[in-house]
Amino acid sequence: MEVTLRPVNDENRDAIIALSVREDQPFVAPNDYSLEQAAESNSEHPGVVHPCGIYADDRLVGFAMFVFAPEDEYPNDPDDPEEQYGEEDRYYLWRFMIDQHEQCKGYGQAALAWIIQLFRDHGARVLYLSTEPDNELGLHVYHKLGFRETGEFDEDEAILRLEL
């Protein structure tokens, strides 16, 4: 089995939107909402947010969305403090989910390892994500791959950091 990520496009958008998590995982945002956020963010900063389908071989099993804004391509804007890209903003796993029927099969760990390697290959030194403290399954996978809590929170979500 090979796990890969593929960009969201017209052919896979509806299938990605149809993916869902279990009822006991209410902290995962719906994929249609995530795609709306990606479109809005990319209209302001083209090419920074990357929504992708997670595939096991050729079968869609999940969704990931990450921010990839290398400093040399998206430098801080000294004239607009709201347009600053700090270290925690440039490399960020914004959304990550595996469909309820595909969980606990190793796809999440494999996809997350793929994402981590992508960031490493492009020179990132650190990767951040945030999650609800009740997301036990997600935290298990994140910890297994080396993410650690920073002690900080973004609203109600714990921020985790991985040194690359």
C-alpha positions as YAML, in Angstrom:
chain: A
units: angstrom
residues:
- id: 1
  name: MET
  ca: [0.00, 0.00, 0.00]
- id: 2
  name: GLU
  ca: [1.29, 3.42, -0.98]
- id: 3
  name: VAL
  ca: [-0.12, 6.50, 0.76]
- id: 4
  name: THR
  ca: [0.15, 9.76, -1.18]
- id: 5
  name: LEU
  ca: [-1.42, 13.19, -1.24]
- id: 6
  name: ARG
  ca: [-3.04, 14.70, -4.31]
- id: 7
  name: PRO
  ca: [-4.25, 18.27, -4.72]
- id: 8
  name: VAL
  ca: [-7.97, 18.90, -4.56]
- id: 9
  name: ASN
  ca: [-9.38, 19.39, -8.07]
- id: 10
  name: ASP
  ca: [-12.68, 19.20, -9.91]
- id: 11
  name: GLU
  ca: [-12.45, 15.40, -10.17]
- id: 12
  name: ASN
  ca: [-11.99, 14.66, -6.45]
- id: 13
  name: ARG
  ca: [-13.62, 17.68, -4.73]
- id: 14
  name: ASP
  ca: [-17.07, 16.08, -4.20]
- id: 15
  name: ALA
  ca: [-15.56, 12.85, -2.88]
- id: 16
  name: ILE
  ca: [-13.36, 14.81, -0.46]
- id: 17
  name: ILE
  ca: [-16.35, 16.80, 0.75]
- id: 18
  name: ALA
  ca: [-18.23, 13.53, 1.33]
- id: 19
  name: LEU
  ca: [-15.55, 12.18, 3.71]
- id: 20
  name: SER
  ca: [-16.57, 12.24, 7.36]
- id: 21
  name: VAL
  ca: [-15.37, 11.31, 10.80]
- id: 22
  name: ARG
  ca: [-17.17, 9.41, 13.54]
- id: 23
  name: GLU
  ca: [-19.85, 11.11, 15.62]
- id: 24
  name: ASP
  ca: [-17.52, 11.06, 18.65]
- id: 25
  name: GLN
  ca: [-15.02, 13.25, 16.73]
- id: 26
  name: PRO
  ca: [-16.91, 16.58, 16.55]
- id: 27
  name: PHE
  ca: [-13.68, 18.59, 16.71]
- id: 28
  name: VAL
  ca: [-12.84, 17.89, 13.05]
- id: 29
  name: ALA
  ca: [-14.09, 20.65, 10.72]
- id: 30
  name: PRO
  ca: [-16.16, 19.55, 7.72]
- id: 31
  name: ASN
  ca: [-14.12, 19.37, 4.53]
- id: 32
  name: ASP
  ca: [-16.37, 21.74, 2.59]
- id: 33
  name: TYR
  ca: [-15.72, 24.40, 5.24]
- id: 34
  name: SER
  ca: [-11.97, 23.72, 5.04]
- id: 35
  name: LEU
  ca: [-12.03, 24.10, 1.26]
- id: 36
  name: GLU
  ca: [-13.84, 27.43, 1.62]
- id: 37
  name: GLN
  ca: [-11.14, 28.58, 4.05]
- id: 38
  name: ALA
  ca: [-8.41, 27.46, 1.64]
- id: 39
  name: ALA
  ca: [-9.98, 29.37, -1.24]
- id: 40
  name: GLU
  ca: [-10.33, 32.50, 0.87]
- id: 41
  name: SER
  ca: [-6.75, 32.28, 2.13]
- id: 42
  name: ASN
  ca: [-5.36, 31.59, -1.32]
- id: 43
  name: SER
  ca: [-7.24, 34.56, -2.76]
- id: 44
  name: GLU
  ca: [-5.30, 36.76, -0.33]
- id: 45
  name: HIS
  ca: [-2.01, 34.83, -0.50]
- id: 46
  name: PRO
  ca: [-1.94, 32.69, -3.68]
- id: 47
  name: GLY
  ca: [-0.44, 29.25, -3.33]
- id: 48
  name: VAL
  ca: [0.09, 29.30, 0.43]
- id: 49
  name: VAL
  ca: [-2.67, 26.88, 1.48]
- id: 50
  name: HIS
  ca: [-2.59, 23.37, 0.02]
- id: 51
  name: PRO
  ca: [-5.74, 21.22, 0.37]
- id: 52
  name: CYS
  ca: [-5.13, 17.59, -0.59]
- id: 53
  name: GLY
  ca: [-6.86, 14.26, -0.70]
- id: 54
  name: ILE
  ca: [-5.09, 11.43, 1.10]
- id: 55
  name: TYR
  ca: [-4.97, 8.30, -1.03]
- id: 56
  name: ALA
  ca: [-4.11, 4.70, -0.19]
- id: 57
  name: ASP
  ca: [-3.00, 3.47, -3.58]
- id: 58
  name: ASP
  ca: [-5.82, 4.95, -5.70]
- id: 59
  name: ARG
  ca: [-8.53, 4.99, -3.01]
- id: 60
  name: LEU
  ca: [-9.41, 8.28, -1.29]
- id: 61
  name: VAL
  ca: [-9.17, 7.79, 2.49]
- id: 62
  name: GLY
  ca: [-8.75, 11.26, 3.96]
- id: 63
  name: PHE
  ca: [-8.08, 14.96, 3.67]
- id: 64
  name: ALA
  ca: [-5.19, 17.20, 4.67]
- id: 65
  name: MET
  ca: [-4.67, 20.92, 4.32]
- id: 66
  name: PHE
  ca: [-1.46, 22.69, 5.16]
- id: 67
  name: VAL
  ca: [0.16, 26.08, 4.99]
- id: 68
  name: PHE
  ca: [3.48, 26.15, 3.21]
- id: 69
  name: ALA
  ca: [4.91, 29.67, 3.01]
- id: 70
  name: PRO
  ca: [8.71, 29.62, 2.78]
- id: 71
  name: GLU
  ca: [10.26, 32.79, 4.17]
- id: 72
  name: ASP
  ca: [12.02, 33.66, 0.92]
- id: 73
  name: GLU
  ca: [8.74, 33.47, -1.01]
- id: 74
  name: TYR
  ca: [6.45, 35.09, 1.57]
- id: 75
  name: PRO
  ca: [8.56, 37.47, 3.63]
- id: 76
  name: ASN
  ca: [7.12, 39.49, 6.47]
- id: 77
  name: ASP
  ca: [5.49, 42.69, 5.28]
- id: 78
  name: PRO
  ca: [6.87, 45.48, 7.47]
- id: 79
  name: ASP
  ca: [4.12, 47.84, 6.28]
- id: 80
  name: ASP
  ca: [1.27, 45.60, 7.39]
- id: 81
  name: PRO
  ca: [1.61, 43.87, 10.78]
- id: 82
  name: GLU
  ca: [-1.39, 41.64, 10.02]
- id: 83
  name: GLU
  ca: [0.49, 40.23, 7.04]
- id: 84
  name: GLN
  ca: [3.42, 38.93, 9.10]
- id: 85
  name: TYR
  ca: [4.41, 35.32, 8.62]
- id: 86
  name: GLY
  ca: [6.00, 34.17, 11.83]
- id: 87
  name: GLU
  ca: [7.71, 30.81, 12.10]
- id: 88
  name: GLU
  ca: [4.54, 29.24, 13.47]
- id: 89
  name: ASP
  ca: [2.50, 30.55, 10.53]
- id: 90
  name: ARG
  ca: [4.69, 29.52, 7.60]
- id: 91
  name: TYR
  ca: [4.65, 25.74, 8.13]
- id: 92
  name: TYR
  ca: [1.39, 24.57, 9.60]
- id: 93
  name: LEU
  ca: [-0.80, 21.48, 9.29]
- id: 94
  name: TRP
  ca: [-4.19, 23.18, 9.28]
- id: 95
  name: ARG
  ca: [-6.51, 20.22, 8.72]
- id: 96
  name: PHE
  ca: [-6.01, 16.49, 8.87]
- id: 97
  name: MET
  ca: [-8.64, 13.78, 8.85]
- id: 98
  name: ILE
  ca: [-9.12, 10.16, 7.88]
- id: 99
  name: ASP
  ca: [-12.60, 9.01, 6.87]
- id: 100
  name: GLN
  ca: [-14.50, 7.16, 9.59]
- id: 101
  name: HIS
  ca: [-14.44, 3.92, 7.56]
- id: 102
  name: GLU
  ca: [-10.67, 4.10, 7.02]
- id: 103
  name: GLN
  ca: [-9.43, 4.95, 10.51]
- id: 104
  name: CYS
  ca: [-7.03, 2.72, 12.46]
- id: 105
  name: LYS
  ca: [-5.53, 1.22, 9.31]
- id: 106
  name: GLY
  ca: [-2.25, 3.17, 9.37]
- id: 107
  name: TYR
  ca: [-3.26, 5.71, 6.74]
- id: 108
  name: GLY
  ca: [-3.09, 8.69, 9.09]
- id: 109
  name: GLN
  ca: [0.41, 7.88, 10.26]
- id: 110
  name: ALA
  ca: [1.62, 7.20, 6.71]
- id: 111
  name: ALA
  ca: [0.07, 10.41, 5.36]
- id: 112
  name: LEU
  ca: [1.47, 12.48, 8.20]
- id: 113
  name: ALA
  ca: [4.94, 11.00, 7.60]
- id: 114
  name: TRP
  ca: [4.56, 11.95, 3.92]
- id: 115
  name: ILE
  ca: [3.66, 15.54, 4.88]
- id: 116
  name: ILE
  ca: [6.56, 15.79, 7.32]
- id: 117
  name: GLN
  ca: [8.99, 14.63, 4.63]
- id: 118
  name: LEU
  ca: [7.56, 17.15, 2.18]
- id: 119
  name: PHE
  ca: [8.27, 19.95, 4.63]
- id: 120
  name: ARG
  ca: [11.78, 18.61, 5.33]
- id: 121
  name: ASP
  ca: [12.52, 18.37, 1.61]
- id: 122
  name: HIS
  ca: [11.61, 22.03, 1.22]
- id: 123
  name: GLY
  ca: [13.83, 23.27, 4.03]
- id: 124
  name: ALA
  ca: [11.32, 23.72, 6.84]
- id: 125
  name: ARG
  ca: [12.88, 23.43, 10.28]
- id: 126
  name: VAL
  ca: [9.68, 23.16, 12.28]
- id: 127
  name: LEU
  ca: [6.07, 22.11, 11.66]
- id: 128
  name: TYR
  ca: [3.10, 23.15, 13.78]
- id: 129
  name: LEU
  ca: [-0.45, 21.91, 14.18]
- id: 130
  name: SER
  ca: [-3.25, 22.44, 16.64]
- id: 131
  name: THR
  ca: [-5.89, 20.06, 17.88]
- id: 132
  name: GLU
  ca: [-8.55, 19.70, 20.51]
- id: 133
  name: PRO
  ca: [-7.13, 18.17, 23.70]
- id: 134
  name: ASP
  ca: [-9.92, 15.53, 23.48]
- id: 135
  name: ASN
  ca: [-8.66, 14.28, 20.10]
- id: 136
  name: GLU
  ca: [-7.11, 11.14, 21.58]
- id: 137
  name: LEU
  ca: [-6.71, 9.28, 18.28]
- id: 138
  name: GLY
  ca: [-5.11, 12.28, 16.58]
- id: 139
  name: LEU
  ca: [-2.83, 13.01, 19.53]
- id: 140
  name: HIS
  ca: [-1.69, 9.38, 19.54]
- id: 141
  name: VAL
  ca: [-0.60, 9.64, 15.91]
- id: 142
  name: TYR
  ca: [0.95, 13.10, 16.34]
- id: 143
  name: HIS
  ca: [2.94, 12.02, 19.39]
- id: 144
  name: LYS
  ca: [4.07, 8.83, 17.68]
- id: 145
  name: LEU
  ca: [5.62, 10.93, 14.91]
- id: 146
  name: GLY
  ca: [7.33, 13.30, 17.32]
- id: 147
  name: PHE
  ca: [4.96, 16.24, 17.76]
- id: 148
  name: ARG
  ca: [4.96, 17.72, 21.25]
- id: 149
  name: GLU
  ca: [2.66, 20.21, 22.97]
- id: 150
  name: THR
  ca: [4.08, 23.72, 23.25]
- id: 151
  name: GLY
  ca: [1.91, 24.63, 26.22]
- id: 152
  name: GLU
  ca: [0.20, 27.28, 24.09]
- id: 153
  name: PHE
  ca: [-3.36, 27.28, 22.81]
- id: 154
  name: ASP
  ca: [-5.07, 28.70, 19.73]
- id: 155
  name: GLU
  ca: [-8.55, 29.32, 21.06]
- id: 156
  name: ASP
  ca: [-9.38, 25.90, 22.59]
- id: 157
  name: GLU
  ca: [-6.86, 23.91, 20.57]
- id: 158
  name: ALA
  ca: [-3.49, 22.80, 21.93]
- id: 159
  name: ILE
  ca: [-0.57, 23.78, 19.68]
- id: 160
  name: LEU
  ca: [1.91, 21.03, 18.88]
- id: 161
  name: ARG
  ca: [5.36, 21.46, 17.36]
- id: 162
  name: LEU
  ca: [7.68, 19.09, 15.53]
- id: 163
  name: GLU
  ca: [11.35, 19.90, 15.10]
- id: 164
  name: LEU
  ca: [12.38, 18.84, 11.60]
...
